[in-house]
Amino acid sequence: MNNPLPPDHRKDDHDNPYQVAQASRIYFLPNLMTAGNLFFGFIAVINCIHARLAETAADGRYLRHEPPEHYRYAVYCIFLAALCDALDGRLARMGGRESLFGAEFDSLADVVSFGVAPALMMFFFILSPTPDLPVFRQIGWFVGFVYLLCAAMRLARFNVLTNPLLHRGAKQSSKDFVGLPVPAAAATVAALVLFLLKLGDADKSYKNWALALPFLMLLIALLMMSTVRYPSGKQLDLQTKTRPATIVVLLVALAVAVWFIEISLLVVCLSYIFFGLLRQVRRARVTARESKQAAAPTDG
């Protein structure tokens, strides 16, 4: 009787990802970072709820004074969750300790930290500055759900595309992300909320700016499910070489970014989004031009 699996899959190899024991292994450091990702996502959700409760009077009347600090805490928690998410994969790759369990655990944590938390943040934050625009209160929950749905589907697609059981060609083996990464999407929403909170400290009419958040959420949701490719940065590791001048420039840029953190975070996130879009347009034009040249008749 023939074994349906290829010979390499029949071997009882300790490092074979097709073995159940190997696929379900729980490695301490990578999964500790994933647990930290889930923890900060949970704290972000709690702070979003506290922010909403702090904005509503006990008798049900709508009140808003200073922008509550809970939103800022939620924003920082989302960025800390993104940091943990970046570290867990790098630790797993550096130690050669990647497993299917770790991939699934990471996606489940991402749904909370980069799906539920940003959706609640948008929903509550839009409700707060727009009491005189009931239409935003009526569609806010739907916009948040669309974002959450696209984030969950984006994570599911990522798990499918990176599953070791699949045979990928050269095009599918690209190190670029297919679609906007969920952590980058959540970071963009969090950065915009942080910018609006900073703007609200100086100008109480910032609620007009907050109206742009639902439209940005829909754009981000569509980009997550698109085929636009975004750089992953996985090629950067401890072996990456650079020049001393580059380090100095990066340190100066980092210092300026920290000094103007509310603006710099938003600029970085939006730049990443539109970089992928512009690069996709450029590639489409090059492909169309090459196809046109290939189809053009040649002189005999």
N, C-alpha and C positions, 0 to 999 in steps of 0.2 A: 504494500500500500504506500503510495507516494505521500510525502509530507507536503502540505500546501505552502509552507513557509520556505523562503530561500535558505540555503545552507548557513549563511551568517546569522540567521534569526533562530536557528535550531541550537546553536551553541549555548551552553550554560555559562555565559560570559558575565563576569561581575559588573562590567561597564556597559553591557548591552542594554540600551534604553527600552528594548522590546520585552525584557524580562519584567514580570510583575513586581518582584522584590526591588529591582532597581528603579522602576518607574515611580514607585510609591515611597521612596526614601525621603526622609525629612532631615535635611542638613541644617545645622544649628544657625550659623551666621547668616546665610541668605534668607532663611525663613524668619529669623529674628528681625531682619530689616523689613520683611513683608508684614510681620506682625506690627511693627512700628508704623508702617504705612496705614494699616487698618486702624490702629489706635488714633493717630492724628486725624484720620477721616471721621472717626466716630466723635472725637472732640469738636471737630468743625461742625458737624451736624447739631450737636448739643448747643454750641454757641449761636448757630443760626436760629434755633428755637428760642433761646434766651433773649436774643436780640428782638425777635418779634414780640415776645411777652413784655419786654421792657418798653415797647412802643405803644402798647394798648393799655388804656386805663381799666381799672377794676370794674367799672360800670359799663364797659363796652364802648365808651367814647374813644374816638381816634385822637391820639396825642403823639406829638413828635417834638422833641427839644433838640439836644445835641445828638449827632450821629452816635449810636451806642458803640462802646468799645468791643462788644461781642462780635460785631462784624469783622473788626480788625483781627481779633483772635482767630476767627474762622479762616480768614485769608492766610494768616501766618501758618495755621495748621495745615492748610492745603499745600502750601509750599514745602513745609516740613515733610508731608506725606510724599510729595514729588521727589524730595531728596532721598528718602528711604527707598522709594521705588527705583531710583537710578542706582543706588548702592547694591540692592539685592541681586540684580542681574549681573553686575560687574563682579561681585564677590563669588557668585556661582561660576562665572566663566573663568575667573582667575584661578579658582581652586579646582576646576574641572568637576564641579559638583552640581551640574544641571540635572533636573529630573522633571518628569511630567507632573508630579505632585506640586513642585514649586511653581511651575507655569500656571497650573489651575488655581492655586492659592493666591498667586499674584493677581490674577484677573479678578477673582472674587473681592480682594481688597481694593482693587482699582475701581470697581463698581461703586463702592461706598465712598471712597475718598475723592474720586474724579467724576463720579456720576451723580450720586444722591446729594452730596454736599454742595457742589456748584448749582445744581438745580434748585435746591432749597434756598440757597443764597440769592439767586436771581428772583425766585418767586417772592420771598419775603421782602427783599430790597426794592423790588418794583412796586409791591403793595404799599410800602411805607411812603415814598415821596409822591404818590399819585392818587390821593383820596378824591380829587376832583375829576379824575378820568376813570370812570368805572369800567371802560372797555379793557383797560390793561389789567384790572383785577379779574375780569372775566376770562381773559385769554392767557393770563400769566401762568396758570397751572398747566395749560396745554403746551405752552412753549417749553416749560421746564420738563414736561414728560417727553417731548420730542427730543430734547437734548439727552435725557437719560436713556431713552430707547436707542438712539444712535450710538451713545457711548457703550452700552451693553453689546450691541451688534458689532461694533468696531472691535471690542475685546474678543468676542467669539470668533470673528474672522481672523484676527491675529493668531489665536490659538490653532485654528485650522491650517493657516498658511505656514506656521512654524512647526507643525507636528512632524516628528521624525518618520512617521509611516508614509508620508507623501514623498513622491519623487518630483523634485523641482528642476526646471530647466535653468538656463543661464539668466533669463529675464526674471524668473521668480526668485532667483537666489541673490538678487540685489540686496545690499545692506541698507538701502533706503526703506523707510516706512511707507507702506501703501495706505494713503489717507492720513489725515492729521492725527498724531498720537493723542490718546486720551489725556495723559498728564499735561501735555502742552495746551490742550483745549481748556482743561480746568484751570491751569495757571493763567491763561488769558482772561477768563471770567474773573478770577480772583484779583488779578492786577487791575482790571477795570474798576471793580468795586473799591479797591484800595485807593485808586486815583480819585474816584467820585467822593469818597469819604474825606480825602484831603482837600478836595475842592469845596466840599460842604463846610469845612472849618472856616474858610475865608468868604464864601459866597453861599448864602442860604437858598439861592435860586438854582442850586445844582440839580434839583429834581428834573429840570428840563434836559440836562445831560443824561440822566439816568434812563430816559425813555429810549435811548439807543441800545440799551442792554438786551432787550428781547430780540431785536434784529441781529445783533452780533451773535447771540446764542443760536439762532437759526442758521446763520452762516457757518458757525463752527460745527453745528450738528451735520450739515451737509458735507463739509470738508472731511469730517471723520469717516463718513461712508463713501467718500469719493475715491478715485484712483490716483489722485495727485500724490506725487512722491515727495517725501520730506527726509532730509538727512537725519540719520540716527545718532551719529557721533560714537558708534560702537568701535570705530577704528582707533579712537583715542584711548590709550592705556598708559601704563607705567613705562612702556618701552618707546613711547612716542618722543621723537627728538625735536628740538626747536632751537632758535637762536636766543642769546641773552637779551637782545633788543625787544624781541617779541614778549618775553617775560615782563620786562619793564613796562611796555605799553599795556599789557593785560592788567598789571597791578594798578597802574594809574587809572585805567578805565574802570576797574573794580571799585577803586576808592571813590571815583566820581559817581558811579552807580549807587553805591551805598549812601552817599550824601544826598542824592536826589532819588531815593529808592522808589517813591510812588510813581514818578515819571519814567524812570529807567526800566522798571519791571514791565510797564505797559508797552514801552517802545520795543523792548527785546521780544516780547510775546507777539506783538503785531508784526514786527519785522520777520519773525520766523514764519508766521502764517502767509504773509504776502511774498516772501522769498520763494516758498514752494509754488504758489500760484504763478508768479512771474516765470519761474524756471519751467513750469509745465507748459505755459504759453510759448516760451522760446523753443522748447523741444518739439512742440506740435508744429511750429512754423518750419523748423529745420526738416522734420519728417515730411511735411507736405511739399517742401521745395525739392527734397531728394526724390520723392515719388514722382513729382512733375518732370524732373530731369530724366528719370529712368523711363518714363512713358513717352517722352518726346521722341519723334522719329529722327533717325540719324541718316546722314547722307551716305548713299551706297558707294 
